[in-house]
Structure formats: C-alpha cells, structure tokens
Amino acid sequence: MKSLLPITAILALCGSSAAFAANLNIPMAFEYIALDGKEVETSLFNHKSELELDNGTHKIAIRYNDLVEDDFSDSETNIKSSPFVITLKVDGDYEYHMKPADGDFVKHPAKFAKSPQVVITRQDKGNVNYQVTQTNITEESFVSRLFSGNSATDVDVEAAVATGAAVSVASSAPTAPVSKASPAVAATAVTATAATANKTVTTADDAAKAEQMLQYWWLHADDKTRKEFMSWAIKQL
C-alpha cells in the first residue's frame, strides 16, 4: 500500500503540470504562422484558432488573412497582411484572446491589413504582459515577380525566423537591397513567359483550364495584384 503513494503523487503532479498550460485564441480572420522559431501547421480546410502555451515568454507570428466582399462586384477579394509578432509572457493557466484593437471584428480590412493593430486580453480580466511588433515580410505578387525577376518569399519561413532569436521587424536595421533584373532582362522574361503560354494553350480543353485558373486567381487576388495583372495583360495585346 505504501508503494502506491509515491506513484499516485507523481501522477497527480504530472496531471497538474499539464493543466498549467495556457491557451491563445484568435478569430477566424487571422492565422498562426510560427511559434518560437517554428512554423505552425495549418490547413485551408481546418482553421487553427487555439494555440497551447507553456509558462514563459513566447513569440507568436500571426497575420490577417480574410476573404471580403468586393464593393464593385459580387466576387470576393483576398486581403492579407504582413505577419506581426506578438511577444507574450505567460505566467499561469489562463485563457488569452486576441482581437482587433477597434472591436470584435475588422471594420476596414484594406486599411487594417496595412498595419494590423490587435489587443490581447485574459478571460479572467487579469493584466496581460505582451507586445505587438509589425514586420516588413511581404509576399511579392506573381506579376511583380515576372517584372522584377525576384524569387518568391516564403512567408512561413521568414515568420519562423522572426519569432526565433533573430527578429526581423520593420523597426530593425535595414537589410541589403535585393538585386533586381534590368528592365531589358525583365521584359525578355515576360516575353518568353507569354510565348511559352501561347505554345502551351493549343487545345480547347487547355484553353478552358487556363480560363478557370485565371478566374480562380483573379477572385483570390487583392486589388494591387489585379491592377498589376491588368497592366501586364494589356501590354500583351
């Protein structure tokens, strides 16, 4: 009987330590990207709204990413912000909630995405020790990459770095500029891409698939990307 007491005590301690984990909850219009230098696995079909946090200070990369109704059509526009990093000090098994600074939902998506302002509260109304830092990590649009020759930015990887030891934020020291292709090289790349596209679309089925893809990306593109695409498409006529 005596031998069971230490085991019972150990199990009770393990159970109590697990219960001390805190949770951070975010709205549907936001998504986790990274936690303490590691990417957070998410799915397009299963929104991850809750993140479990141990005691200590954590860096969490989050971004605003939502489909909003277009004011001039029946379609929806994807509005996405650069990731922002929340530095949160957890000192108990509390329920933390994040929401836009101006209310329970984003009232002006396009304006909000330029510089997301959020607040963190505790369910028990206690004080929260946190800081929000904006980053300059952006996804260059497909059309922009055609003209510039730059490779795509992996936002998840960049955000993971931002939540690790080396934090790259908008207020940090400027980094070396990325070299861009000359206008002549960029124009050549665009012309070559257009020529390849013309050769590829040779059948009615291929043309139909291409049209479906264009419609899909158009509906999910933001205003800036749509304008860039239109400008590029007009030049190809």
N, C-alpha and C positions, 0 to 999 in steps of 0.2 A: 504493500500500500504506500509505503514511504517513497518507493522508487517512482511512483506515478506523479508525485507532486512537482518535481523539477520539470518533467515533460509538460505537464499542464501549464506551468508558469511560462515556459518557453513559447508554447503555442499561443498563450494569451498575449505575450509581448509581440510576437510576430503579427498577430491579428490587429493589435493596437497600432503598430507602426504603419501597417498598410492603410489603416483608417486615417492616418495623418496626412495623406496625400490631398493636395488642393486641386481645384478644377478651374480652368478658364473657359468661359463660354463666349462665342462670337455669333453675330447674326448671319443669316443665310447669304447676305450680300458680300460677305468677307470670306477669305480663305487663308488657312495656315500655309506657310511656305517652309519655314525652318524653325528649329528649336535648338538653341545652344550649339550651333555649328553643324547640325544635322538636318537634312531635308525631312519634312513631314509628308508622309504618303497620303495622298488624297485621291479621290475619284470623281469623275464628271457626274456619275450617277448616284453617288453617296456622299453628301456633304458632311464634312467632319466639323461639328460645331463645338466639341469639347476636347480640351487638352489637359491631361493629368500632370501635375507639377509637384515635385518634392520640395521640402523646405530648402530655402536658399535663394540666391539671385539668378534669375533666368532671363535670357534674351530671346524674344519670340518675334519672328518676321511674319507679318500679315499684310495682305493687300485687299483693296476694294476691287471686286470683280462682279459686275452685275449686268443683266440684260434689261434695258429700259425702253419704253415705247418711244418711237420717233414722233416728234411733233408734227412732221410734214407728211407722214405716210403711216400705213398700218403695220409696218415692219418694226423689228426691234433692233436696237444698237447695243453692241457690247462696249461698256465703259469700264476701263481698268486703270488702276493707279499704279504708281511705283510702290514697291514694298516699303513699309515703315517698320521700325524695330521698337518693340516695347520691352523695356528693361523693368522687370517686376520682381520685387522682393517678397518671397512667400515665407510667412512665419507661423503657419498653422493650417489646419484642415478647413480652409474657407472656400466658399463658392464665389469666384470672381466673374464679373460680367463686363464685357466691353460693348460700347455702343457709340454712335456718332455724337460729337460734342453738342450738336444743336437739337438732339431729340432721339426718339427711338428708331428712326429710320432716316436715310439720306434724302434730304429735300431737294437738293440741287446737284444731281450726280456728276455732271461735267465739271462744275466748279469744285466740288468736293474731291474729285479724283486728282486734281492738280496738287493738292496739299491736304491729305486726309487728317482731320482733327478728331480724335476719339478720347473717351474717358473710361477709366476702369473703376468699377465700384465693387463693394463686397455685399453679399446678401444680408449679412448681419449689420450693415450700415457702419462698419468699422472703418478706420483710416487705411488707405492703400498707399504703399510706397512704390511709385512707378514713374517712368519717364518715357516719353514718345519721341523718337528720332526719325526724321524723314531721310530717305536715301535718294540717290540720283540714278538708281538702277532702272533702266528702261528697256523695253522690247522694241527694237527697230522694226518698222513695218517691212513687209516683203517688197513693196515697191521702192522704199527708201534704199533697201539693200541692193536692188537692181542698179540704182544710180551710183551708189557710193562704193559698192564692191566689198562692204564690210560683211563679216560673218555674223550669224545670228547670236544674240546674247542669251545665255541660259540663265533665266531669272532665278530659278530654283537654286542653282549652284552659287550664284552671286549672293543670294539672300542667306544661304547657309554660311558663307564666309562672313557676311555682315553680322551674324549672330554668334560667330566664333570669337577668337582672340583678336583678329584684325578686323575692326569695324570700319567699313567704307560708307561714310554718310555724306550728305550734301554740305555739311559744315566742315568737313575734313580738308586736309591739304589737297590741292588739285593734282590729278594724275597726269601722266604724259599723254598728249593727244594721240589718238589712233590715226595712223596714216590712212589716207583715202586715195582711191584711184583717181587719176586725172580725168577731166571731162571727156577727153577722147577715148580713154580706156573704158570709162563707164558707158559711153554711147555705143562703143563696139560691143560691150557685153549685152546691152539692151537689144541691139540689132540682132546679135547672134541668138539671143533667147527667143525673140519674136520669130526669127527664121526657123528655129527648131520647132517652135509651137506650130507654125504653118505646115511643116512637113509631117508632124505627128498627127494632126487632125485631118485625116484623109477620108474617113468614112462617116456616114450619118450617125452611127452609134457613138463613134468617138466624139463627134460634134455635140451630141446630146449630153454625153457625160461631162464634157468640158463646160457646157452651159449650166448644168446642175452644180458643178463645182464653183463656178463663178457666182451663181446665185447664193450658194451656201456661204462663201467667204464675204460676199457683199453684205448679207444680213448680219454677219457676226463682226464686221469691221466697224471701227469708230469713224467719226466724221473726218478726221485727219487722213486716215488711210484711204477712205473713199475719194477724197479730193485728189490725193496723190495718184491713185489708180486712174481716175478720170483724165487727169493731165497727161499721164503716160499713154493711155489708150487713144486719146485724140491725136497725139503725135504719131501714132502708128497708122492712122488713116491715110 
